[in-house]
Amino acid sequence: MKNISARNILKGKVIKVSHGAVNSEIIVKVAEGVEIASIITKSSAERLGLKEGKEAHVIIKASNVMIATD
């Protein structure tokens, strides 16, 4: 992996890829019982060669996380 400024990098294995017309949902298992989902463009998923069983890095870079209720 090339140098990157994000500090939250988790290595895992792709367990599910769901392609839509424009975007793809990728689910990566990073630990037992811990799965992270991400929506990326379909073209990016294809360029990265993402498929079930492939190792991947989940990179999290966010300034905040919001939670709301009705």
N, CA, C and O atoms as a Tripos MOL2 file, in Angstrom:
@<TRIPOS>MOLECULE
protein
  280   279    70     0     0
PROTEIN
NO_CHARGES

@<TRIPOS>ATOM
      1 N           0.8470   -1.1730    0.0000 N.3       1 MET1
      2 CA          0.0000    0.0000    0.0000 C.3       1 MET1
      3 C           0.8930    1.2360    0.0000 C.2       1 MET1
      4 O           1.9090    1.2690    0.6940 O.2       1 MET1
      5 N           0.5230    2.2340   -0.7620 N.am      2 LYS2
      6 CA          1.2770    3.4800   -0.8300 C.3       2 LYS2
      7 C           1.1090    4.2650    0.4700 C.2       2 LYS2
      8 O           0.1970    3.9920    1.2500 O.2       2 LYS2
      9 N           1.9760    5.2240    0.6980 N.am      3 ASN3
     10 CA          1.8770    6.0750    1.8870 C.3       3 ASN3
     11 C           0.5450    6.7950    1.8930 C.2       3 ASN3
     12 O           0.0480    7.2230    0.8510 O.2       3 ASN3
     13 N          -0.0270    6.9220    3.0800 N.am      4 ILE4
     14 CA         -1.3360    7.5690    3.2140 C.3       4 ILE4
     15 C          -1.3800    8.2720    4.5680 C.2       4 ILE4
     16 O          -0.7870    7.7900    5.5330 O.2       4 ILE4
     17 N          -2.0740    9.3980    4.6480 N.am      5 SER5
     18 CA         -2.0910   10.1670    5.8880 C.3       5 SER5
     19 C          -3.0730    9.6120    6.9210 C.2       5 SER5
     20 O          -2.9210    9.8830    8.1120 O.2       5 SER5
     21 N          -4.0660    8.8510    6.4950 N.am      6 ALA6
     22 CA         -5.0540    8.3190    7.4380 C.3       6 ALA6
     23 C          -4.3710    7.3730    8.4210 C.2       6 ALA6
     24 O          -3.5050    6.5890    8.0340 O.2       6 ALA6
     25 N          -4.7580    7.4470    9.6780 N.am      7 ARG7
     26 CA         -4.1440    6.6080   10.7140 C.3       7 ARG7
     27 C          -4.9840    5.3760   11.0470 C.2       7 ARG7
     28 O          -4.4690    4.4170   11.6220 O.2       7 ARG7
     29 N          -6.2410    5.3910   10.6990 N.am      8 ASN8
     30 CA         -7.1290    4.2800   11.0270 C.3       8 ASN8
     31 C          -7.2160    3.3270    9.8340 C.2       8 ASN8
     32 O          -8.0890    3.4590    8.9770 O.2       8 ASN8
     33 N          -6.2950    2.3690    9.7990 N.am      9 ILE9
     34 CA         -6.2330    1.4060    8.7050 C.3       9 ILE9
     35 C          -6.3910    0.0180    9.2850 C.2       9 ILE9
     36 O          -5.6080   -0.3990   10.1380 O.2       9 ILE9
     37 N          -7.4080   -0.7000    8.8220 N.am     10 LEU10
     38 CA         -7.7020   -2.0470    9.3140 C.3      10 LEU10
     39 C          -7.5970   -3.0360    8.1630 C.2      10 LEU10
     40 O          -8.1970   -2.8410    7.1060 O.2      10 LEU10
     41 N          -6.8370   -4.0900    8.3770 N.am     11 LYS11
     42 CA         -6.6950   -5.1190    7.3510 C.3      11 LYS11
     43 C          -7.7800   -6.1620    7.5650 C.2      11 LYS11
     44 O          -8.0720   -6.5510    8.6960 O.2      11 LYS11
     45 N          -8.3730   -6.6080    6.4650 N.am     12 GLY12
     46 CA         -9.4240   -7.6040    6.5740 C.3      12 GLY12
     47 C          -9.6050   -8.3750    5.2820 C.2      12 GLY12
     48 O          -8.7670   -8.3330    4.3800 O.2      12 GLY12
     49 N         -10.7280   -9.0820    5.2210 N.am     13 LYS13
     50 CA        -11.0400   -9.8960    4.0560 C.3      13 LYS13
     51 C         -12.4360   -9.5440    3.5640 C.2      13 LYS13
     52 O         -13.3750   -9.4550    4.3550 O.2      13 LYS13
     53 N         -12.5710   -9.3460    2.2660 N.am     14 VAL14
     54 CA        -13.8660   -9.0360    1.6620 C.3      14 VAL14
     55 C         -14.7700  -10.2600    1.8130 C.2      14 VAL14
     56 O         -14.4080  -11.3710    1.4260 O.2      14 VAL14
     57 N         -15.9600  -10.0290    2.3870 N.am     15 ILE15
     58 CA        -16.8990  -11.1510    2.5440 C.3      15 ILE15
     59 C         -18.1410  -11.0100    1.6690 C.2      15 ILE15
     60 O         -18.8790  -11.9750    1.4680 O.2      15 ILE15
     61 N         -18.3730   -9.7830    1.1430 N.am     16 LYS16
     62 CA        -19.5370   -9.6030    0.2730 C.3      16 LYS16
     63 C         -19.3310   -8.4030   -0.6390 C.2      16 LYS16
     64 O         -18.8490   -7.3570   -0.2070 O.2      16 LYS16
     65 N         -19.6970   -8.5640   -1.8970 N.am     17 VAL17
     66 CA        -19.6720   -7.4780   -2.8720 C.3      17 VAL17
     67 C         -21.0320   -7.4530   -3.5570 C.2      17 VAL17
     68 O         -21.4550   -8.4450   -4.1500 O.2      17 VAL17
     69 N         -21.7110   -6.3180   -3.4730 N.am     18 SER18
     70 CA        -23.0150   -6.1540   -4.1280 C.3      18 SER18
     71 C         -22.9230   -4.9820   -5.0920 C.2      18 SER18
     72 O         -22.8290   -3.8290   -4.6720 O.2      18 SER18
     73 N         -22.9500   -5.2790   -6.3830 N.am     19 HIS19
     74 CA        -22.8560   -4.2250   -7.4040 C.3      19 HIS19
     75 C         -24.2350   -3.6960   -7.7550 C.2      19 HIS19
     76 O         -25.1820   -4.4570   -7.9540 O.2      19 HIS19
     77 N         -24.3270   -2.3750   -7.8250 N.am     20 GLY20
     78 CA        -25.5160   -1.7250   -8.3460 C.3      20 GLY20
     79 C         -25.1740   -1.1400   -9.7020 C.2      20 GLY20
     80 O         -24.1230   -1.4460  -10.2640 O.2      20 GLY20
     81 N         -26.0430   -0.3090  -10.2270 N.am     21 ALA21
     82 CA        -25.8010    0.2980  -11.5320 C.3      21 ALA21
     83 C         -24.6160    1.2630  -11.4970 C.2      21 ALA21
     84 O         -23.8510    1.3430  -12.4580 O.2      21 ALA21
     85 N         -24.4620    1.9980  -10.3850 N.am     22 VAL22
     86 CA        -23.4130    3.0060  -10.2750 C.3      22 VAL22
     87 C         -22.4510    2.7070   -9.1200 C.2      22 VAL22
     88 O         -21.2380    2.8590   -9.2630 O.2      22 VAL22
     89 N         -22.9930    2.2850   -7.9890 N.am     23 ASN23
     90 CA        -22.1950    2.0450   -6.7880 C.3      23 ASN23
     91 C         -22.1540    0.5720   -6.4200 C.2      23 ASN23
     92 O         -22.9620   -0.2320   -6.8850 O.2      23 ASN23
     93 N         -21.1940    0.2440   -5.5750 N.am     24 SER24
     94 CA        -21.0750   -1.1130   -5.0480 C.3      24 SER24
     95 C         -20.9600   -1.0370   -3.5320 C.2      24 SER24
     96 O         -20.3000   -0.1460   -2.9960 O.2      24 SER24
     97 N         -21.6070   -1.9780   -2.8420 N.am     25 GLU25
     98 CA        -21.4500   -2.0990   -1.3970 C.3      25 GLU25
     99 C         -20.4420   -3.2060   -1.1430 C.2      25 GLU25
    100 O         -20.5900   -4.3220   -1.6400 O.2      25 GLU25
    101 N         -19.4180   -2.8860   -0.3660 N.am     26 ILE26
    102 CA        -18.3600   -3.8280   -0.0460 C.3      26 ILE26
    103 C         -18.3880   -4.0520    1.4610 C.2      26 ILE26
    104 O         -18.3960   -3.0910    2.2290 O.2      26 ILE26
    105 N         -18.4030   -5.3070    1.8870 N.am     27 ILE27
    106 CA        -18.3520   -5.6270    3.3140 C.3      27 ILE27
    107 C         -17.0500   -6.3670    3.5790 C.2      27 ILE27
    108 O         -16.7410   -7.3710    2.9380 O.2      27 ILE27
    109 N         -16.2880   -5.8400    4.5470 N.am     28 VAL28
    110 CA        -14.9840   -6.3970    4.8950 C.3      28 VAL28
    111 C         -15.0190   -6.8420    6.3580 C.2      28 VAL28
    112 O         -15.4140   -6.0810    7.2420 O.2      28 VAL28
    113 N         -14.6020   -8.0800    6.5960 N.am     29 LYS29
    114 CA        -14.4970   -8.6060    7.9540 C.3      29 LYS29
    115 C         -13.0990   -8.2780    8.4570 C.2      29 LYS29
    116 O         -12.1110   -8.7440    7.8900 O.2      29 LYS29
    117 N         -13.0070   -7.4640    9.5400 N.am     30 VAL30
    118 CA        -11.7140   -7.0350   10.0600 C.3      30 VAL30
    119 C         -11.3200   -7.7730   11.3340 C.2      30 VAL30
    120 O         -10.1560   -7.7410   11.7330 O.2      30 VAL30
    121 N         -12.2760   -8.4380   11.9740 N.am     31 ALA31
    122 CA        -12.0280   -9.2470   13.1720 C.3      31 ALA31
    123 C         -13.2480  -10.1340   13.3690 C.2      31 ALA31
    124 O         -14.2880   -9.9150   12.7490 O.2      31 ALA31
    125 N         -13.1200  -11.1220   14.2200 N.am     32 GLU32
    126 CA        -14.2540  -12.0060   14.4900 C.3      32 GLU32
    127 C         -15.4220  -11.1780   15.0190 C.2      32 GLU32
    128 O         -15.3090  -10.5290   16.0590 O.2      32 GLU32
    129 N         -16.5350  -11.2040   14.3050 N.am     33 GLY33
    130 CA        -17.7190  -10.4590   14.6970 C.3      33 GLY33
    131 C         -17.6980   -8.9800   14.3470 C.2      33 GLY33
    132 O         -18.6080   -8.2430   14.7280 O.2      33 GLY33
    133 N         -16.6660   -8.5320   13.6220 N.am     34 VAL34
    134 CA        -16.5640   -7.1160   13.2570 C.3      34 VAL34
    135 C         -16.5000   -6.9960   11.7370 C.2      34 VAL34
    136 O         -15.5360   -7.4270   11.1060 O.2      34 VAL34
    137 N         -17.5460   -6.4020   11.1630 N.am     35 GLU35
    138 CA        -17.6180   -6.1980    9.7210 C.3      35 GLU35
    139 C         -17.8310   -4.7140    9.4430 C.2      35 GLU35
    140 O         -18.5730   -4.0400   10.1580 O.2      35 GLU35
    141 N         -17.1800   -4.2160    8.4070 N.am     36 ILE36
    142 CA        -17.3170   -2.8180    8.0200 C.3      36 ILE36
    143 C         -17.8470   -2.7690    6.5950 C.2      36 ILE36
    144 O         -17.3410   -3.4520    5.7060 O.2      36 ILE36
    145 N         -18.8760   -1.9470    6.3920 N.am     37 ALA37
    146 CA        -19.4760   -1.7910    5.0650 C.3      37 ALA37
    147 C         -19.0680   -0.4380    4.4910 C.2      37 ALA37
    148 O         -18.9540    0.5510    5.2140 O.2      37 ALA37
    149 N         -18.8510   -0.4150    3.1820 N.am     38 SER38
    150 CA        -18.5140    0.8220    2.4930 C.3      38 SER38
    151 C         -19.2090    0.8440    1.1440 C.2      38 SER38
    152 O         -19.3400   -0.1840    0.4780 O.2      38 SER38
    153 N         -19.6480    2.0190    0.7550 N.am     39 ILE39
    154 CA        -20.2280    2.2270   -0.5680 C.3      39 ILE39
    155 C         -19.1930    2.9720   -1.3960 C.2      39 ILE39
    156 O         -18.7880    4.0790   -1.0420 O.2      39 ILE39
    157 N         -18.7640    2.3660   -2.4980 N.am     40 ILE40
    158 CA        -17.8120    3.0010   -3.4060 C.3      40 ILE40
    159 C         -18.3700    2.8860   -4.8210 C.2      40 ILE40
    160 O         -19.3300    2.1520   -5.0570 O.2      40 ILE40
    161 N         -17.7800    3.5980   -5.7410 N.am     41 THR41
    162 CA        -18.2770    3.4930   -7.1130 C.3      41 THR41
    163 C         -18.0120    2.0930   -7.6590 C.2      41 THR41
    164 O         -17.0420    1.4330   -7.2860 O.2      41 THR41
    165 N         -18.8830    1.6670   -8.5350 N.am     42 LYS42
    166 CA        -18.7330    0.3520   -9.1540 C.3      42 LYS42
    167 C         -17.4170    0.2740   -9.9150 C.2      42 LYS42
    168 O         -16.7400   -0.7530   -9.8850 O.2      42 LYS42
    169 N         -17.0530    1.3600  -10.5990 N.am     43 SER43
    170 CA        -15.8020    1.3450  -11.3580 C.3      43 SER43
    171 C         -14.5930    1.2060  -10.4340 C.2      43 SER43
    172 O         -13.6200    0.5450  -10.7980 O.2      43 SER43
    173 N         -14.6330    1.8110   -9.2550 N.am     44 SER44
    174 CA        -13.5290    1.6640   -8.2990 C.3      44 SER44
    175 C         -13.4440    0.2310   -7.7900 C.2      44 SER44
    176 O         -12.3490   -0.3180   -7.6710 O.2      44 SER44
    177 N         -14.5860   -0.3780   -7.4890 N.am     45 ALA45
    178 CA        -14.6010   -1.7680   -7.0220 C.3      45 ALA45
    179 C         -14.0110   -2.6940   -8.0810 C.2      45 ALA45
    180 O         -13.2540   -3.6110   -7.7640 O.2      45 ALA45
    181 N         -14.3610   -2.4460   -9.3350 N.am     46 GLU46
    182 CA        -13.8350   -3.2680  -10.4250 C.3      46 GLU46
    183 C         -12.3420   -3.0280  -10.6220 C.2      46 GLU46
    184 O         -11.5860   -3.9740  -10.8430 O.2      46 GLU46
    185 N         -11.9090   -1.7630  -10.5440 N.am     47 ARG47
    186 CA        -10.4940   -1.4290  -10.7180 C.3      47 ARG47
    187 C          -9.6410   -2.0630   -9.6200 C.2      47 ARG47
    188 O          -8.5220   -2.5070   -9.8760 O.2      47 ARG47
    189 N         -10.1800   -2.1050   -8.3850 N.am     48 LEU48
    190 CA         -9.4740   -2.7190   -7.2680 C.3      48 LEU48
    191 C          -9.5440   -4.2480   -7.2930 C.2      48 LEU48
    192 O          -8.8350   -4.9170   -6.5420 O.2      48 LEU48
    193 N         -10.3940   -4.7910   -8.1510 N.am     49 GLY49
    194 CA        -10.5340   -6.2390   -8.2340 C.3      49 GLY49
    195 C         -11.1630   -6.8430   -6.9910 C.2      49 GLY49
    196 O         -10.8350   -7.9660   -6.6060 O.2      49 GLY49
    197 N         -12.0770   -6.0890   -6.3540 N.am     50 LEU50
    198 CA        -12.6810   -6.5680   -5.1250 C.3      50 LEU50
    199 C         -13.6320   -7.7330   -5.3920 C.2      50 LEU50
    200 O         -14.5120   -7.6550   -6.2500 O.2      50 LEU50
    201 N         -13.4360   -8.8040   -4.6450 N.am     51 LYS51
    202 CA        -14.3000   -9.9710   -4.7280 C.3      51 LYS51
    203 C         -14.2010  -10.7090   -3.4060 C.2      51 LYS51
    204 O         -13.2590  -10.5000   -2.6410 O.2      51 LYS51
    205 N         -15.1690  -11.5700   -3.1360 N.am     52 GLU52
    206 CA        -15.1740  -12.3250   -1.8860 C.3      52 GLU52
    207 C         -13.8760  -13.1010   -1.7280 C.2      52 GLU52
    208 O         -13.4010  -13.7490   -2.6610 O.2      52 GLU52
    209 N         -13.3090  -13.0220   -0.5180 N.am     53 GLY53
    210 CA        -12.0880  -13.7360   -0.2090 C.3      53 GLY53
    211 C         -10.8120  -12.9300   -0.3990 C.2      53 GLY53
    212 O          -9.7490  -13.3420    0.0660 O.2      53 GLY53
    213 N         -10.8990  -11.7900   -1.0720 N.am     54 LYS54
    214 CA         -9.7070  -10.9710   -1.3220 C.3      54 LYS54
    215 C          -9.3780  -10.1480   -0.0730 C.2      54 LYS54
    216 O         -10.2680   -9.5840    0.5620 O.2      54 LYS54
    217 N          -8.0860  -10.0890    0.2680 N.am     55 GLU55
    218 CA         -7.6710   -9.2310    1.3670 C.3      55 GLU55
    219 C          -7.7460   -7.7780    0.9270 C.2      55 GLU55
    220 O          -7.4840   -7.4490   -0.2300 O.2      55 GLU55
    221 N          -8.1080   -6.9120    1.8710 N.am     56 ALA56
    222 CA         -8.2400   -5.4860    1.5790 C.3      56 ALA56
    223 C          -7.9750   -4.7000    2.8530 C.2      56 ALA56
    224 O          -8.0510   -5.2440    3.9550 O.2      56 ALA56
    225 N          -7.6690   -3.4420    2.6990 N.am     57 HIS57
    226 CA         -7.4900   -2.5360    3.8320 C.3      57 HIS57
    227 C          -8.6770   -1.5800    3.8840 C.2      57 HIS57
    228 O          -9.0580   -0.9960    2.8700 O.2      57 HIS57
    229 N          -9.2540   -1.4270    5.0650 N.am     58 VAL58
    230 CA        -10.3170   -0.4540    5.2920 C.3      58 VAL58
    231 C          -9.6390    0.7780    5.8780 C.2      58 VAL58
    232 O          -8.9600    0.6930    6.9010 O.2      58 VAL58
    233 N          -9.8220    1.9080    5.2330 N.am     59 ILE59
    234 CA         -9.1860    3.1440    5.6800 C.3      59 ILE59
    235 C         -10.2850    4.1080    6.1070 C.2      59 ILE59
    236 O         -11.1500    4.4800    5.3130 O.2      59 ILE59
    237 N         -10.2350    4.5030    7.3670 N.am     60 ILE60
    238 CA        -11.2770    5.3650    7.9310 C.3      60 ILE60
    239 C         -10.6630    6.7260    8.2160 C.2      60 ILE60
    240 O          -9.7130    6.8450    8.9900 O.2      60 ILE60
    241 N         -11.2170    7.7450    7.5800 N.am     61 LYS61
    242 CA        -10.7640    9.1110    7.8300 C.3      61 LYS61
    243 C         -12.0080    9.9930    7.8910 C.2      61 LYS61
    244 O         -12.6230   10.3040    6.8710 O.2      61 LYS61
    245 N         -12.3560   10.3820    9.0980 N.am     62 ALA62
    246 CA        -13.5570   11.1950    9.2790 C.3      62 ALA62
    247 C         -13.3220   12.1590   10.4360 C.2      62 ALA62
    248 O         -12.6450   11.8280   11.4100 O.2      62 ALA62
    249 N         -13.8800   13.3280   10.3180 N.am     63 SER63
    250 CA        -13.7230   14.3040   11.3870 C.3      63 SER63
    251 C         -14.7780   14.1490   12.4830 C.2      63 SER63
    252 O         -14.5970   14.6340   13.5990 O.2      63 SER63
    253 N         -15.8840   13.4680   12.1590 N.am     64 ASN64
    254 CA        -16.9040   13.2460   13.1730 C.3      64 ASN64
    255 C         -17.8390   12.1160   12.7530 C.2      64 ASN64
    256 O         -17.8960   11.7220   11.5880 O.2      64 ASN64
    257 N         -18.5630   11.6130   13.7410 N.am     65 VAL65
    258 CA        -19.5880   10.6100   13.5210 C.3      65 VAL65
    259 C         -20.8630   11.1280   14.1640 C.2      65 VAL65
    260 O         -20.8380   11.5440   15.3220 O.2      65 VAL65
    261 N         -21.9780   11.1130   13.4420 N.am     66 MET66
    262 CA        -23.2300   11.6400   13.9580 C.3      66 MET66
    263 C         -24.2160   10.5090   14.2250 C.2      66 MET66
    264 O         -24.2580    9.5150   13.4990 O.2      66 MET66
    265 N         -25.0020   10.6800   15.2720 N.am     67 ILE67
    266 CA        -26.0550    9.7270   15.6150 C.3      67 ILE67
    267 C         -27.3220   10.5230   15.8470 C.2      67 ILE67
    268 O         -27.2760   11.5870   16.4630 O.2      67 ILE67
    269 N         -28.4720   10.0210   15.3570 N.am     68 ALA68
    270 CA        -29.7380   10.7300   15.5400 C.3      68 ALA68
    271 C         -30.8470    9.7350   15.8190 C.2      68 ALA68
    272 O         -30.7400    8.5570   15.4770 O.2      68 ALA68
    273 N         -31.8950   10.2100   16.4320 N.am     69 THR69
    274 CA        -33.1090    9.4260   16.6330 C.3      69 THR69
    275 C         -34.3050   10.2600   16.2080 C.2      69 THR69
    276 O         -34.1940   11.4760   16.0530 O.2      69 THR69
    277 N         -35.4470    9.6110   16.0210 N.am     70 ASP70
    278 CA        -36.6620   10.3450   15.6400 C.3      70 ASP70
    279 C         -37.2210   11.1190   16.8090 C.2      70 ASP70
    280 O         -38.2400   11.7950   16.6720 O.2      70 ASP70
@<TRIPOS>BOND
     1     1     2 1
     2     2     3 1
     3     3     4 2
     4     3     5 am
     5     5     6 1
     6     6     7 1
     7     7     8 2
     8     7     9 am
     9     9    10 1
    10    10    11 1
    11    11    12 2
    12    11    13 am
    13    13    14 1
    14    14    15 1
    15    15    16 2
    16    15    17 am
    17    17    18 1
    18    18    19 1
    19    19    20 2
    20    19    21 am
    21    21    22 1
    22    22    23 1
    23    23    24 2
    24    23    25 am
    25    25    26 1
    26    26    27 1
    27    27    28 2
    28    27    29 am
    29    29    30 1
    30    30    31 1
    31    31    32 2
    32    31    33 am
    33    33    34 1
    34    34    35 1
    35    35    36 2
    36    35    37 am
    37    37    38 1
    38    38    39 1
    39    39    40 2
    40    39    41 am
    41    41    42 1
    42    42    43 1
    43    43    44 2
    44    43    45 am
    45    45    46 1
    46    46    47 1
    47    47    48 2
    48    47    49 am
    49    49    50 1
    50    50    51 1
    51    51    52 2
    52    51    53 am
    53    53    54 1
    54    54    55 1
    55    55    56 2
    56    55    57 am
    57    57    58 1
    58    58    59 1
    59    59    60 2
    60    59    61 am
    61    61    62 1
    62    62    63 1
    63    63    64 2
    64    63    65 am
    65    65    66 1
    66    66    67 1
    67    67    68 2
    68    67    69 am
    69    69    70 1
    70    70    71 1
    71    71    72 2
    72    71    73 am
    73    73    74 1
    74    74    75 1
    75    75    76 2
    76    75    77 am
    77    77    78 1
    78    78    79 1
    79    79    80 2
    80    79    81 am
    81    81    82 1
    82    82    83 1
    83    83    84 2
    84    83    85 am
    85    85    86 1
    86    86    87 1
    87    87    88 2
    88    87    89 am
    89    89    90 1
    90    90    91 1
    91    91    92 2
    92    91    93 am
    93    93    94 1
    94    94    95 1
    95    95    96 2
    96    95    97 am
    97    97    98 1
    98    98    99 1
    99    99   100 2
   100    99   101 am
   101   101   102 1
   102   102   103 1
   103   103   104 2
   104   103   105 am
   105   105   106 1
   106   106   107 1
   107   107   108 2
   108   107   109 am
   109   109   110 1
   110   110   111 1
   111   111   112 2
   112   111   113 am
   113   113   114 1
   114   114   115 1
   115   115   116 2
   116   115   117 am
   117   117   118 1
   118   118   119 1
   119   119   120 2
   120   119   121 am
   121   121   122 1
   122   122   123 1
   123   123   124 2
   124   123   125 am
   125   125   126 1
   126   126   127 1
   127   127   128 2
   128   127   129 am
   129   129   130 1
   130   130   131 1
   131   131   132 2
   132   131   133 am
   133   133   134 1
   134   134   135 1
   135   135   136 2
   136   135   137 am
   137   137   138 1
   138   138   139 1
   139   139   140 2
   140   139   141 am
   141   141   142 1
   142   142   143 1
   143   143   144 2
   144   143   145 am
   145   145   146 1
   146   146   147 1
   147   147   148 2
   148   147   149 am
   149   149   150 1
   150   150   151 1
   151   151   152 2
   152   151   153 am
   153   153   154 1
   154   154   155 1
   155   155   156 2
   156   155   157 am
   157   157   158 1
   158   158   159 1
   159   159   160 2
   160   159   161 am
   161   161   162 1
   162   162   163 1
   163   163   164 2
   164   163   165 am
   165   165   166 1
   166   166   167 1
   167   167   168 2
   168   167   169 am
   169   169   170 1
   170   170   171 1
   171   171   172 2
   172   171   173 am
   173   173   174 1
   174   174   175 1
   175   175   176 2
   176   175   177 am
   177   177   178 1
   178   178   179 1
   179   179   180 2
   180   179   181 am
   181   181   182 1
   182   182   183 1
   183   183   184 2
   184   183   185 am
   185   185   186 1
   186   186   187 1
   187   187   188 2
   188   187   189 am
   189   189   190 1
   190   190   191 1
   191   191   192 2
   192   191   193 am
   193   193   194 1
   194   194   195 1
   195   195   196 2
   196   195   197 am
   197   197   198 1
   198   198   199 1
   199   199   200 2
   200   199   201 am
   201   201   202 1
   202   202   203 1
   203   203   204 2
   204   203   205 am
   205   205   206 1
   206   206   207 1
   207   207   208 2
   208   207   209 am
   209   209   210 1
   210   210   211 1
   211   211   212 2
   212   211   213 am
   213   213   214 1
   214   214   215 1
   215   215   216 2
   216   215   217 am
   217   217   218 1
   218   218   219 1
   219   219   220 2
   220   219   221 am
   221   221   222 1
   222   222   223 1
   223   223   224 2
   224   223   225 am
   225   225   226 1
   226   226   227 1
   227   227   228 2
   228   227   229 am
   229   229   230 1
   230   230   231 1
   231   231   232 2
   232   231   233 am
   233   233   234 1
   234   234   235 1
   235   235   236 2
   236   235   237 am
   237   237   238 1
   238   238   239 1
   239   239   240 2
   240   239   241 am
   241   241   242 1
   242   242   243 1
   243   243   244 2
   244   243   245 am
   245   245   246 1
   246   246   247 1
   247   247   248 2
   248   247   249 am
   249   249   250 1
   250   250   251 1
   251   251   252 2
   252   251   253 am
   253   253   254 1
   254   254   255 1
   255   255   256 2
   256   255   257 am
   257   257   258 1
   258   258   259 1
   259   259   260 2
   260   259   261 am
   261   261   262 1
   262   262   263 1
   263   263   264 2
   264   263   265 am
   265   265   266 1
   266   266   267 1
   267   267   268 2
   268   267   269 am
   269   269   270 1
   270   270   271 1
   271   271   272 2
   272   271   273 am
   273   273   274 1
   274   274   275 1
   275   275   276 2
   276   275   277 am
   277   277   278 1
   278   278   279 1
   279   279   280 2
@<TRIPOS>SUBSTRUCTURE
     1 MET1         2 RESIDUE 1 A MET
     2 LYS2         6 RESIDUE 1 A LYS
     3 ASN3        10 RESIDUE 1 A ASN
     4 ILE4        14 RESIDUE 1 A ILE
     5 SER5        18 RESIDUE 1 A SER
     6 ALA6        22 RESIDUE 1 A ALA
     7 ARG7        26 RESIDUE 1 A ARG
     8 ASN8        30 RESIDUE 1 A ASN
     9 ILE9        34 RESIDUE 1 A ILE
    10 LEU10       38 RESIDUE 1 A LEU
    11 LYS11       42 RESIDUE 1 A LYS
    12 GLY12       46 RESIDUE 1 A GLY
    13 LYS13       50 RESIDUE 1 A LYS
    14 VAL14       54 RESIDUE 1 A VAL
    15 ILE15       58 RESIDUE 1 A ILE
    16 LYS16       62 RESIDUE 1 A LYS
    17 VAL17       66 RESIDUE 1 A VAL
    18 SER18       70 RESIDUE 1 A SER
    19 HIS19       74 RESIDUE 1 A HIS
    20 GLY20       78 RESIDUE 1 A GLY
    21 ALA21       82 RESIDUE 1 A ALA
    22 VAL22       86 RESIDUE 1 A VAL
    23 ASN23       90 RESIDUE 1 A ASN
    24 SER24       94 RESIDUE 1 A SER
    25 GLU25       98 RESIDUE 1 A GLU
    26 ILE26      102 RESIDUE 1 A ILE
    27 ILE27      106 RESIDUE 1 A ILE
    28 VAL28      110 RESIDUE 1 A VAL
    29 LYS29      114 RESIDUE 1 A LYS
    30 VAL30      118 RESIDUE 1 A VAL
    31 ALA31      122 RESIDUE 1 A ALA
    32 GLU32      126 RESIDUE 1 A GLU
    33 GLY33      130 RESIDUE 1 A GLY
    34 VAL34      134 RESIDUE 1 A VAL
    35 GLU35      138 RESIDUE 1 A GLU
    36 ILE36      142 RESIDUE 1 A ILE
    37 ALA37      146 RESIDUE 1 A ALA
    38 SER38      150 RESIDUE 1 A SER
    39 ILE39      154 RESIDUE 1 A ILE
    40 ILE40      158 RESIDUE 1 A ILE
    41 THR41      162 RESIDUE 1 A THR
    42 LYS42      166 RESIDUE 1 A LYS
    43 SER43      170 RESIDUE 1 A SER
    44 SER44      174 RESIDUE 1 A SER
    45 ALA45      178 RESIDUE 1 A ALA
    46 GLU46      182 RESIDUE 1 A GLU
    47 ARG47      186 RESIDUE 1 A ARG
    48 LEU48      190 RESIDUE 1 A LEU
    49 GLY49      194 RESIDUE 1 A GLY
    50 LEU50      198 RESIDUE 1 A LEU
    51 LYS51      202 RESIDUE 1 A LYS
    52 GLU52      206 RESIDUE 1 A GLU
    53 GLY53      210 RESIDUE 1 A GLY
    54 LYS54      214 RESIDUE 1 A LYS
    55 GLU55      218 RESIDUE 1 A GLU
    56 ALA56      222 RESIDUE 1 A ALA
    57 HIS57      226 RESIDUE 1 A HIS
    58 VAL58      230 RESIDUE 1 A VAL
    59 ILE59      234 RESIDUE 1 A ILE
    60 ILE60      238 RESIDUE 1 A ILE
    61 LYS61      242 RESIDUE 1 A LYS
    62 ALA62      246 RESIDUE 1 A ALA
    63 SER63      250 RESIDUE 1 A SER
    64 ASN64      254 RESIDUE 1 A ASN
    65 VAL65      258 RESIDUE 1 A VAL
    66 MET66      262 RESIDUE 1 A MET
    67 ILE67      266 RESIDUE 1 A ILE
    68 ALA68      270 RESIDUE 1 A ALA
    69 THR69      274 RESIDUE 1 A THR
    70 ASP70      278 RESIDUE 1 A ASP
